[in-house]
């Protein structure tokens, strides 16, 4: 640390290219091995939150669109607004107080079976659920007004066949785009969520490293999570080819 910043950066880059991300000052172990040990927990939490949010948001958004201006529509938009406006750290604390402490239904901290995953996943996935619900509703409303949807109805297709065979596939393209962008938020939100629920992932390790001023460990975590985020977005870009054949033809 007594050398100029550009020299420190050059040393870091040259060693990183060889797979050496430095030695943790706090744990006294290679930083890469610490991140690799805790990365599965963060990936598990991130994808569980993604699954829960999409499992709720997509049906709720479709229901709000096909039942426009109904009670279901108002309830869906109210839930989406609350989910987007609620801070995840406050939501996590409230879930612990109500579900874990008062009702004693689920564990409040740690990592184990599915029961340990429910509360942190709901907490982390709530903002994404709100965004996707609003996006699905607006996208479905636009698609249901297209000419090919009216043509499908004129041909005698049922509403279910129209939704599944025609509308949903086109509606999923902007959803995939938003999910790819929001994965960065999920990874960032995992730092707070893992701290609230004592989840042994990369986020909690980073919080400990920042408190201990463990610069090599923070650098290693930032670099590996960035590669993970870029790789997931690359896979989502390739998914466009399946959702929209015009991209493949182009």
C-alpha positions in Angstrom: 0.0 0.0 0.0 3.0 2.3 0.1 3.4 2.2 -3.7 1.7 4.6 -6.2 -1.9 3.7 -7.1 -1.0 2.9 -10.7 1.6 0.5 -9.6 -0.8 -1.2 -7.2 -3.3 -1.5 -10.0 -0.8 -3.0 -12.4 0.3 -5.5 -9.8 -3.4 -6.4 -9.1 -4.2 -6.9 -12.8 -1.1 -8.9 -13.7 -1.7 -11.3 -10.7 -5.5 -11.5 -11.5 -4.7 -12.7 -15.0 -2.9 -15.6 -13.4 -5.8 -16.3 -11.0 -4.2 -14.7 -8.0 -6.5 -12.1 -6.5 -4.4 -11.5 -3.4 -4.4 -12.6 0.2 -7.3 -11.6 2.5 -6.0 -9.4 5.3 -8.8 -10.5 7.7 -9.1 -14.2 7.0 -5.4 -14.8 6.2 -6.4 -16.9 3.2 -6.4 -16.5 -0.6 -9.3 -14.1 -1.4 -10.3 -16.2 -4.4 -10.9 -19.3 -2.3 -13.0 -17.3 0.2 -15.3 -15.9 -2.5 -15.6 -19.3 -4.2 -16.6 -20.9 -0.9 -19.4 -18.4 -0.4 -20.5 -17.8 -4.0 -22.9 -20.8 -4.1 -25.0 -19.4 -1.2 -25.4 -16.0 -3.0 -26.3 -17.7 -6.3 -28.8 -19.9 -4.5 -30.4 -16.9 -2.8 -30.4 -14.8 -6.0 -32.1 -17.4 -8.2 -34.6 -18.3 -5.5 -35.6 -14.6 -5.3 -35.7 -14.5 -9.1 -38.0 -17.6 -9.2 -40.4 -16.3 -6.5 -40.7 -12.9 -8.0 -41.4 -14.2 -11.6 -43.7 -16.9 -10.3 -45.8 -14.1 -8.7 -45.3 -11.2 -11.1 -46.1 -12.9 -14.4 -49.5 -14.4 -13.5 -50.4 -11.3 -11.6 -49.5 -9.0 -14.4 -51.4 -11.1 -17.0 -54.4 -11.2 -14.7 -54.3 -7.4 -14.2 -54.2 -7.0 -18.0 -57.0 -9.3 -18.9 -59.2 -8.0 -16.0 -58.4 -4.4 -16.6 -59.9 -1.9 -14.2 -61.3 -4.7 -12.0 -60.6 -5.4 -8.4 -57.8 -7.8 -9.4 -56.2 -5.1 -11.4 -56.3 -2.6 -8.5 -55.0 -5.1 -6.0 -52.2 -6.2 -8.4 -51.0 -2.6 -9.0 -51.3 -1.8 -5.2 -49.1 -4.8 -4.4 -46.6 -3.8 -7.1 -46.5 -0.2 -5.8 -45.9 -1.4 -2.2 -43.2 -3.8 -3.3 -41.4 -1.2 -5.2 -41.6 1.4 -2.4 -40.6 -0.8 0.5 -36.9 -0.8 1.5 -35.7 -4.4 1.5 -33.9 -4.1 4.9 -37.2 -2.9 6.5 -39.1 -5.7 4.8 -36.6 -8.3 6.0 -36.8 -7.0 9.6 -40.6 -7.0 9.6 -40.7 -10.6 8.2 -38.4 -11.7 10.9 -40.5 -10.0 13.7 -43.8 -11.4 12.4 -43.1 -14.7 10.7 -40.2 -15.9 12.8 -40.5 -14.3 16.2 -44.3 -13.9 16.7 -45.7 -16.7 14.6 -42.6 -19.0 14.9 -43.2 -20.4 11.4 -39.8 -20.1 9.7 -36.2 -19.6 10.9 -34.9 -16.1 11.0 -31.3 -16.5 10.1 -28.7 -18.9 8.7 -28.6 -21.3 5.8 -30.1 -24.8 5.7 -33.1 -26.3 4.0 -35.8 -24.6 2.0 -37.3 -23.1 5.2 -34.2 -21.0 5.6 -34.5 -19.7 2.1 -38.1 -18.5 2.1 -37.9 -15.2 4.0 -34.6 -13.9 2.4 -35.9 -14.8 -1.1 -39.2 -12.9 -0.5 -37.3 -9.9 0.8 -34.8 -9.8 -2.0 -37.3 -10.5 -4.8 -40.0 -8.1 -3.7 -38.8 -5.1 -5.7 -38.2 -7.2 -8.8 -41.7 -8.7 -8.5 -43.2 -5.1 -8.4 -41.3 -4.0 -11.5 -42.1 -7.2 -13.6 -45.8 -7.0 -12.6 -46.2 -3.5 -13.9 -44.1 -4.4 -17.0 -46.1 -7.5 -17.8 -49.4 -5.7 -17.4 -48.5 -2.8 -19.7 -46.9 -5.1 -22.3 -49.9 -7.5 -22.3 -52.3 -4.6 -22.7 -50.3 -3.4 -25.8 -50.1 -6.9 -27.3 -53.8 -7.7 -26.8 -54.7 -4.7 -28.9 -52.5 -5.8 -31.9 -54.1 -6.8 -35.2 -52.8 -10.4 -35.1 -54.6 -10.9 -31.7 -57.9 -9.7 -33.3 -57.2 -12.0 -36.2 -56.7 -15.0 -33.9 -60.0 -14.2 -32.1 -61.7 -13.9 -35.5 -60.4 -17.4 -36.4 -62.2 -18.8 -33.3 -59.2 -19.4 -31.0 -59.9 -19.6 -27.3 -58.5 -16.8 -25.0 -56.2 -19.3 -23.4 -54.7 -20.3 -26.8 -54.3 -16.7 -27.7 -52.5 -15.9 -24.5 -50.2 -18.9 -24.4 -49.5 -19.2 -28.1 -49.4 -15.6 -29.3 -49.3 -13.0 -26.5 -47.0 -14.4 -23.9 -44.0 -15.1 -26.1 -43.9 -11.6 -27.4 -44.5 -10.2 -23.9 -41.5 -12.1 -22.5 -38.9 -10.2 -24.6 -39.0 -6.9 -22.5 -39.4 -9.0 -19.4 -36.1 -10.8 -20.2 -34.4 -7.5 -20.8 -35.5 -6.1 -17.4 -34.6 -9.3 -15.6 -31.1 -9.1 -17.0 -30.7 -5.5 -15.8 -32.3 -6.2 -12.4 -29.9 -9.1 -11.8 -27.3 -6.5 -10.9 -29.8 -5.1 -8.3 -30.4 -8.6 -6.9 -26.6 -9.1 -6.4 -26.4 -5.6 -4.8 -29.4 -6.2 -2.7 -28.0 -9.5 -1.6 -25.4 -7.6 0.5 -28.2 -6.1 2.6 -30.4 -9.2 2.7 -27.6 -11.5 3.6 -26.6 -9.2 6.4 -30.2 -9.0 7.8 -30.7 -12.8 7.7 -27.1 -13.8 8.5 -27.0 -15.6 5.1 -23.4 -16.9 4.6 -23.0 -15.5 1.0 -20.6 -13.2 -0.7 -22.6 -10.1 0.4 -22.1 -10.8 4.0 -18.4 -11.5 3.4 -18.1 -8.2 1.7 -19.7 -6.4 4.6 -17.2 -8.0 7.0 -14.3 -7.2 4.7 -15.3 -3.5 4.4 -15.5 -3.2 8.2 -12.1 -4.8 8.5 -10.7 -2.7 5.5 -9.8 -6.0 3.8 -9.1 -4.4 0.3 -8.0 -7.6 -1.5 -11.2 -9.5 -0.5 -13.5 -6.6 -1.6 -11.6 -6.3 -4.9 -11.9 -10.1 -5.5 -15.6 -10.1 -4.7 -16.4 -7.2 -7.0 -14.4 -8.7 -9.8 -16.0 -12.2 -9.6 -19.6 -10.9 -9.1 -19.1 -8.6 -12.2 -18.0 -11.6 -14.3 -21.0 -13.5 -13.0 -23.4 -10.6 -13.9 -22.0 -10.2 -17.4 -22.2 -14.0 -18.0 -25.9 -14.1 -17.0 -26.7 -11.2 -19.3 -24.9 -12.9 -22.1 -27.1 -16.0 -21.6 -30.2 -13.8 -21.6 -29.2 -12.1 -24.8 -28.9 -15.6 -26.4 -32.4 -16.3 -25.1 -33.7 -13.5 -27.4 -33.0 -15.8 -30.4 -35.5 -18.3 -29.1 -38.1 -15.7 -28.1 -37.9 -13.7 -31.4 -36.8 -15.7 -34.5 -36.4 -12.4 -36.4 -33.2 -11.8 -34.4 -31.8 -15.1 -35.7 -32.8 -14.3 -39.3 -31.2 -10.9 -39.1 
